[in-house]
Amino acid sequence: MARSRASRFRRYDGGDPLAPPVDLAEALDAIGEDVMAGYSPERAMREFLRRGGKDQQGLDDLARRVAERRRDLLQRHNLDGTLEEVKELLDHAVLEERKQLARDAMMDDAERAFAEMRLENLPDSTSAAVSELSDYQWQSREAREDYEKIKDLLGREMLDQRFAGMKQALENATDEDRAAVNEMLQDLNGLLEKHHRGEDTTADFDEFMDKHGDFFPESPQNIDELLDALAQRAAAAQRLRNSMTQEQRDELDALAAQAFGSPELMQSLAQLDANLQSLRPGEDWGGSERLEGEEGLGLGDGTGVLQDLADLDALSEQLSQSYGGARMDDVDLDKLARQLGDQAAVDARTLKELERALRDSGTLRRDSSGQLKLTPKAMRQLGKALLKDVADKMSGRQGQRDLRQAGAAGERSGGTREWAFGDTEPWDVTRTVTNAVIRTVSEGGDASHGVRLEIGDVEVTETEARTQACVALLVDTSFSMAMDGRWVPMKRTALALHTLIKSRFRGDALQLISFGRHAQVMDIEELTALDAMWDKGTNLHHALLLANRHFRKHPNAQPVLLIVTDGEPTSHLEADGEVYFSYPPHPLTVAYAVRELDNAGRLGAHTTFFRLGEDPGLARFIDSMAERVDGSVVAPELDDLGAAVVGSYLGSRQGGGSPMGDLRGAYGDWFGGRGFWAGG
């Protein structure tokens, strides 16, 4: 009966079809943290995929399970299964025959004695004993059946090595079944030889499958799929043979001649192996394994275990993602499901979708050099998350309000105006709804059934003109910042402040200035991707020069100077542009820094120092610097640095009065908690 192969069905293994899309928030947070710590975005993404998420197994978890399963297979099994099974059948046959000889009173005594002598003097080798009894005239029906089972078992095991499931399918096989197997092998070898010569056609393959397709439950759709399946199994069978001792191989070779009582079977199988090895030389035909467990394996099952071990080795390589151009698409989900179960495949698929989403959602992109970079969109998402953390810290105490609420834009004037892009003032709900009603009626609608708001209807409450701020955030990038674990908190602080100004106070001008041995202006993308700096030097003088230049470019704005540092200045910029370094700090270096700080004070800058570390000498120096310009000092713990800087910025830009007082009024006495204030 012809078989149709137009369609191929398999069990659905796509996980929960109603599951929500992958959540990028956790991945982006983790990747952002690693990027700030100095990892490349590519490595940061790989590390997240390896670790996994809060409720998501990572590649390392899957690789560990693969290694455990491989170790279990090696430690549980050995390769004596077929030999032991043949020996048990032979021993049982001899025992039953001896019983029959003892109780058969009608048997000639000479014949009995000769038979008992043959049984008594059988060789110790199982294969030699089976061969010795090939012409023995069995008196016991049970013994004869056991001996025939040996030949049947060997035939089924030999076939099961090349065609999975054949051992069970041919149990109690008839002569017609064996003839069908021989015919299939002959036709298969003919097809493969024709393919090797390049003379086969699709019709040849279809004719073969229509005739013998029941032998191939994998339902190959073409000759290449058929070859791949057969060659993988045959190579595993060869590795199984390579894994045996020479004694085991000799025993099986001798027993193989008894398979089905048909030497033609072994000839056909040998021819098949030769054809497959020539057509698929890339398979592992020379490998071996050490199986030293207690559970014996038959030839077919042993071949299956060697295939499993090969699959596990391939999965281990795929899950390592350690080779060039590695992608999650390389992971074979079908193999993973076979070896570790469907849930493991679902976990890997989720990681694959996560990687694809990170690449396709605008979170990561490749630059001109081919390296992955965080996109501006990713930076905004990461900044919003950091800013939310800051807001939670500042609004989570008693009597405080959320950073996102209105209030920093100025006092309400009582008037309203039409909303324009970029406005952050609160809506005037009454005027907005009235506008919608009037518009609906003028268009012939019935406002009694409800109205739909449009952008043109929205009016916002006017506030007093707020003071524009010109902000310079100076962040120390010296050796000690990296050495003492302050690198990532510094970057998180800069990104949170940058996000706040770009999203809520777009009229303010922010400049990020890093200072180590020398200072430089940086974009937020440059700063967050900046690797740890190991050059010694804290050039506050150069940083203040750049900050003052920024202030002078915005003469009508309120200057806000925020300095994050963990050390006294140890380098300054000479007149010729060269950097001078000295530790302990040279008096000239300190004098240059003080001079530029005084210049910032004359420009009207509200100055706040954020002192990191507990060095008393640093504390005295920072206090004296702040006092010169009527500034403030805050010494926050590292996890509160972002909230301290953002809070100081909001207080400083209120316009008039003490930044300290405005900050306390807006956010309560938070800074009397985990951080403390001192000075001006």
N, C-alpha and C positions, 0 to 999 in steps of 0.2 A: 504494500500500500504506500503510495507516494506521500511524502511529508511536505508540508508547506513551511517555508522559512521566511516568509515575507515580514513577519513581525516576531519580536522577541520580548518576552515579558519577564520581569524579575520582581522580587519583593520590594515594596517601597521602603527606602532606607533614608529618607530625607529629614528625619526628625519630626518634631511637632509642627504640622503645617500652619497651626494657628499661633505659633510662638511669635512674639514681637520681634521687630528688626533688632540687629545688634546695637548695643548702646556704646557709642564712641566716647562718652564723657569720661568713664573710668580709664579707658585706654589713653585718651589725650592727656589726662592729669598725670598718669604714670610716665608717659613719653616725655611730657614737658619737664617733669622733675629730673629725669635722666639727662635730657638735653642741657638743662641748667647745670647739672653736675659735670658736664663736659663730654657726654656721649654724643656721637653723631646721631641725627634723627633715624638713620637706617639701623644703627646698632640699638638705639633706644626702642624702636619698634620690635626688633628681634627679641630683645630682652623681655618685653612685655608678653610677646607670644610665648616665650619660653616659660615665664612665671605663671601666666594666666591671670585671671581676675578673681574677685572676691567669691563669685559663685561659678567660676569657669576653670576647668582643668587646663593647664598649659602644656606645651610640648614636652617639658621636662617630666611632667607627671605621666604622660603617655609613653615616653621613652623608658621611664623606670618600669612601667608595667610590661613593656615589650621585653626588657632585659630579664625581668622576673619570670615571664613565661618561657623564655628561651632556656634559662637556668633550670626551670622545673622539668622541661622536656629532656634535657640532658641527664639530670639526676634521677629521673623516675624510670627510664627505659634502658633496656639492653637489646642486642641484636640476635639473641639466641632463640627467639620465639618459634620460628619455623622448625628449627632443629629439635627443640624440646617437644613440640607438638608431634613431629614425626617419630621421635623416640618413644613418646607415650603410646602412640598407636601401635608401634612395633612391639613394645613390651606387652601391651594388652593382647595383641594377636598371638604372640608366643605363649603367653600364659594360658589363653583359651585353648590353644592347640595341644598343649601338654595335658590339660584336663581331659580333652577329648581322647587323646591317646591312652590315657590311664583307664578310662571307663569303657572303651570300645573292646568288649570281650570277643567279638567276632573277627577282629583284625589279626592278620598273620603276625606271629611273634617276631619273625625276622624283619618284616617291614616296619613293625613298631620300633624295634631296636634301632633300625637305620634312621628312622624319622627322629627319634629322640636324640640320636648321636648328632644329627645335623643341627638340631635346635640347641644342643648343649655346646657345640663348637662354633657358634656364630662369631664372627669378628667383633671386636670391641667397637669399631667404627660403625656408626649408624648407617652411613651410606653403603658401606661394604656389606653390612648385614642385609639391607634391603635388596641389594644386587644379588647376594647369595641365595635369597629366597625367591628370586624371580621365576624359577622353574619348579618350585616346591608344590607338591600336591596336597593342598590343605584338606584335613579331615573335618575340621570344625567350621561350620558356616559362619559363626561370629568372627573367627580368626581370619577367614578369607575376606569377609567384608571389611575388616579393619585394614588388612593389607591393601585392598583396592582403594580404601580411603586415602592411603598414603599417596598413591599415584594421582588420585583426583585432587588432593590437597596441593601437591606440588604444582600441578597444572594451573589450578586457580590462583595460587600465589604468584607464579611466574607472570600470568596475565594481569593480575591485580597490580603488579609493579608498573606495568605500562598503561593500564586502563583502570582508573580508580573505580572501585565498586564491583569489579568483575568477580572477586572471590565470593561475595554473597550472591551475585546474580547467577553464577554457574554451580551453586550448591545442588547436589543431586542432578547434575546435568545428564542428559541423554546423549546417545551417539550422534543424533541429529544436531544437538546443540554444539557439540565439539566440532562437527563438520562445518557448521555455520561460522564458528570462530576461525577455523583454518581458512575457509574461503574469504572471510573478511581480511585476514592478515595478508593473504596472497594479493587480493585486490588493492589493499592499502599500499603494500610495497610496490605494486605496479604503478599506482598513481604517483607515489613519491619519486620513483625513478623517472617517470615521464616528466614530472615537474623539474627535476634536477637537470634534465636535458632541455628544458624550456619548451616542451611540446604539448603540455597540458592546456586544457581550455576550461572555461567556467562550466561547460556542459559535462566535462569529465567529473568535476567535483560534485555537481548536482546529481549526476547518476550514481556516484559512490554513496552520497549521503542518503539518497532515496532508497538505496538497497541496504545500507548498513547503519543508518543514522541512529538506531536504537542503542548502538554500542557507545555513543558519544552524547551523554546527557548535557554537556556544555553547550550543545547546539552551535558549533562554529558556523560562521556565515560565509567563509571563504577558505581557500587552501592555506593562507597565511595564519589565520586563527587556529585552524586544525594543527598546523605544524607547531605553533607556539605552545599549545596545550600539550601535545605529545612530547615535544622536546623537553619541556620543563619537567615533566614526569620522568622521562627516560634519564635525564641528567641526574635527577634525584636518586633514581635507582642505581646509577653508576656510583654516585657518592656514597650510597649505602654499602655497596660492594667494597669501595675503597676503605670504608670505616671498619670492615671486618678484619679479623685476624686471618693469616694465611690458612690456618687449619679450618676455620669456618668457611672460607671460600672454596677450599678443596672439597669439603663435605657437600656443600650445596651444588658444586659443579657435578659431582658424582651422582647426587640425587636427581639433578635436573633431567638426566637421561630417562628417568622413570616417569616424567610428567605426562599424565594422560596415557602413558604407554605408547607415546607417539614422538619419535625423534624429529618428525617434521615440524612440530610445534617449536622446539628450540631453534631449529634452523630458521624458521620464519621470524622469530623474535630477534635472533642475532642479526638477520638481514635488516629488520626494522631499526634496530639500534644504529647500525652502520649508516643507513639512509638519513636518520635524524641527526647524527653527529656531523655528517657532511653538509647538511642543509642548515644547521644551526650551530656552527662551531663556537659562537660566542657564549653559549651556555656554560655553566661551571661543570665540566665533566671530570675534573681532577681533584675536587675538594673532598674532605672527609671530616668526620666529627667523632668525638669520644663520648659514647653513651655507656654509662657505668651504673645504671640503676638496677632495681630488682625486677621490674616488670618487663617480661620478654615481648618482643615485637615480631610479628610475622613479616614476610618480605613486603607485602602490600602496605601494611600499616607502617612498617619502617620507612618505606619510600614516602608515605604521606608525612611522617614526622620530619624527614629530611627536607621535604618541600616546605613544611611549616617553618623549619629553621632558616631556610633561604628567604622565605617571606619576611620573617622577623628581622633578619639581617638587613634586608632592603628597607623595611620600615624604620629600623634604627638609623640608617643613613638619611632617609627622608626627613625624619623628625629632628635630626641634629641640625638641619639647615646650615651646615658648616661649609658647604662647597660654594664655589662661585656661581652667582646667578640663582641661588636657591629661592624658591617661592613655595608658599603653602599649597599651590596647585600641584606640586610634585608628590604630595602625600597620597598614596593609593588608599582610598576610603574603603573599597571592597576588601582589600587584604586586611585592613585594620579591623573591619567588622568581623571577618572570619576569625582573626586571632584574639581579639580582645572584647568582642561583642558590639552590638549596635550602638550602645551609648558612647563608646569610645569614638566611633565614626561620627556621631553627632557632635561630640566635643571638637573633633578636628575640623569638621565642616564649619562650625561656628567660628573657630579661629581663622579659617580660610575666608569666610565672609567678612570677618573683622579686618583682616589684612586688605581685602579688596575694597572695603568701605573706606579705610584710611587713605588708600591711594586714589580712589575715585571720587571722594566727597570734597576734594579741595583741601584736605588737611595736610597732605604731604605732596610735594612736587619735586621733580628733578631739575637741578640747575644746569647751566651750560657745560659743567664738568661731569655731569652724570650723577652727582651726589644728591641724595634726598635732603630736602629742606622743609622746615615748617612754613606753611603759607601764612600770609597775613590773616586769613580767616582763622587758621589754627591759633595764631597768636591772640586774636581777639577772644576766642573761646576760652583759651587758657587764662588770659587776663581777667575775664569775667568771673571765672571760678575763683581765682585768687582774690579778686575784689570782694566777692561774696564772703569768703573766709574772713577778710578784714572787717566787713560790715557786721558779720556775726559776732566777732570779738568786741566790736565797739557798741553794738546795740543789744548784746546779750546780757548786759549787767542791769541792775535795778535802775529804773527811772530814766533809761536811755532810749533813744529812738533810732530807727533804722537809717543807715547812711543813704538809702535810696529815696528817702522822703524829701519833700521840698523844704526850703528854708535857707539854703545857701545862696539862692539867687537874689536875695534882697527882700525888703519889706514891701507888702502889697500897697499900690497907690490908689486903689479903688476903681480904676478904669479897666476896660477890657479891649482886646483887639483880636483880629483874625489870626489863627495859628499859622505859623510859617515854619518851614523845615529847619530843624535845629533848636526850636524852642523847647525849654525844659520847665516853663512855668505851668502851674496847675490849670486845668480846664475850669471855665465858668460854666457849670452844668446848666444853669437856668437859661443863659443867653444861647448856649449851644442848642438846647432842645427847642427854644423859641424860634431860632433860625430855621430849624428843620421843619417845624410846623408851618411857618410862613411860606417856605419854599414849596412844601407839599401842596398847600392850598392854591398857591399861584400857578402851579402846574396842573390844576384841575383835580387833584386827589382829595381823598376824604381823610383828614387827620384824626377823626374819631376812631378809626380802625388801626391806629398806630402809625408811626413814621419811621423812616430809615435814615440814619445819619450818613452824611457825606462829608468829605474833608472840608469843603467850603463852609459847612455849618459851624465848625469848631471855633470857639473863641477861648482865649486864655486870659488869665488875670495878669494885668500889668504889674510889674514890680519896680521898685526904685532901681535906677541904673547901678549895676554892680561894678565893682572895681575889677578891671582885668589884671590878671597876675602874670608875671614873668618868672617862671620857676626854673631853678638850676638844681638838679639833684646830683651831688658829687658822691660817688661810691668808691671806696677804697678797694683796689684790686692788687694789693701787695701780697708778698709771700705769706705773711701771717694769716691773712683772710682765708686762704685756701688751706693752710696747715691746720687751723683751729676750727674748721667746719663751718665757716661763716659765708662760704661762697654761694651756696644755693639760697639761703635766706636773703642775702643781698640782692640776688637776681629776682627773686619772688617779689621783693619790695619794689624794685624798679618797675617791674611789669604791672603790679597792682596800681601804682601811682600813674603810670602811663595810660593804663586802661581807664582809670577814673577821669583823667583830664580829657582824653580823646572822646569819651562817651558822654560825660556830664558837663564839662567845662571847656567846650571846644574853642572858646575865645582865648583861653590861656595859652601861653607859649612855654612849652617844656623842653629843656635840653638836658640830656643825660651825659654826664662827664665821668669817665673812669680815670682813676689816678693810681699808678704804681710808681715805677721808676720815673715815668713821665706821664702826662695826662693826654687824653684825647676825647673828642666828642664822638658819641656812638649812637647809631639807631638802636631801637629796642631789639630788633632781630639780631644785630651784632652782639649786643650785650648778653642776651639770653643764651646765645650759642658760644660765648667766649669760654675758652678752655682755661683751666686754672693757671694763673701766672706765677712763675717760680722765681722771677727776678726780684731781688731785694730793693726796697726803696719805696718811700711814701712822699710823693711830690705834690703836697697840698698847694704849694706856691703856683705851680703850673695850672692846677685845676681851678684855682681862684682867678687867675688871669683869664681863662676861658669863660668862667662864669660872669665876670665883670664885662667882658666883651658882649656876652649875650644880653646882659641887662641894658647896656648902652644902645643896643639895637632896638629896644622897646622902651623909649623914654617915658611914655604915657602909662605904662603898666606898673603895678606894684611888684617890686622885686622880692622873691622868696628864695632864700638860700638854705638848702638842706644838705648837711654833710654827714655821711655815714663812714666812720673810720674806727680802726682798732689800734692805731699807733700814732706817735708823734711824727711830725715831718722829718724825714731823713735825707731828702734830696730837694734841689731847687734848680731852676732854669737860669743858666748864665746868660750874659748879654749876647754872646755869640751863638746862642741856641743849644749849647752843650749842657748835659745834665751833670750836676755835681752831687755826689753821694757821700755821706759820712754818718757813721754810727759809733758812738752816741751822736745825737743831732748837733750839728755845728751851729753856733750862735747866728751866723749869717743866714743859714737855712731858715731858722725860726724867724729872724727879722724880716726876710723876704715874704714869708707866709703872713706874718702880722701886718705888713704893709698892704698887701692885697686885701686882707680882711677889712682893714680900715677903709680902703677904697670902696668895698662893698657896703660898709656902713654909711659912708657919705652918699652913696647912691640910694640910700633909704631901704636897704634889704632887711627884711625880717629873717633873722638867722637862727637856725636850730642845729645843734650838734647832736648826733646819735652815737653815743660812745659804747663800743662793744668791748667787753673784757673788764677785768677787775684791777688792772694795774694802777696803783695809787699815783705814780708819776704822771701817767696819761690823764687821770682824773683831774689832777691839779692843773695841768697844762690846758685841757679843754675848758675847765671852769674859768680860767683867767682869760682865755680867748673869747668866750661868750660874754664875759663881763665887759670887755672893751667895747662891744657893739650892742650892748643891751640885749643880748640874745638869750637863748634857752639851751639847756642841756637835758637830754633824756638818755637814760641807760637801760634800755629794755632788754628783756630776755630775747633770745634769738627768734622764738616762735611769735613774739609780739612786735618784732621790728616793723613789719608791714603796717600794722594798725597804728603804731606810733608815728611813722612818717606820714601816712595818709591823714591822720588826725591833726598833725602839726600843719600840714598844707592847708587843710580846711580852716583851721583857726587863723592862720596867717593871712589868708585872702579875704577875711571878713571886712578889712578896711578900717583902720583906726583902732586905737586901744591896744591892749596887750594881747598878743597871740595866746598867751597862757589863759587869760581870762575868757576869751572867746571860746577856746577849746573846752574849758571846763563847763561853760554855759551850754554848749551844744551837746556835749557827750558825758556830762556828769563827772564824777571824780574817779573815772576809770584809771587814770594814770597814777593815782595813789595806791593802786593795787599791785599788779605784778611788775610794773615799771615804776620808776620814781623820777621826779623832776627836781632840778636844782638850778640855782643861778637866777640872772635877770628876771 
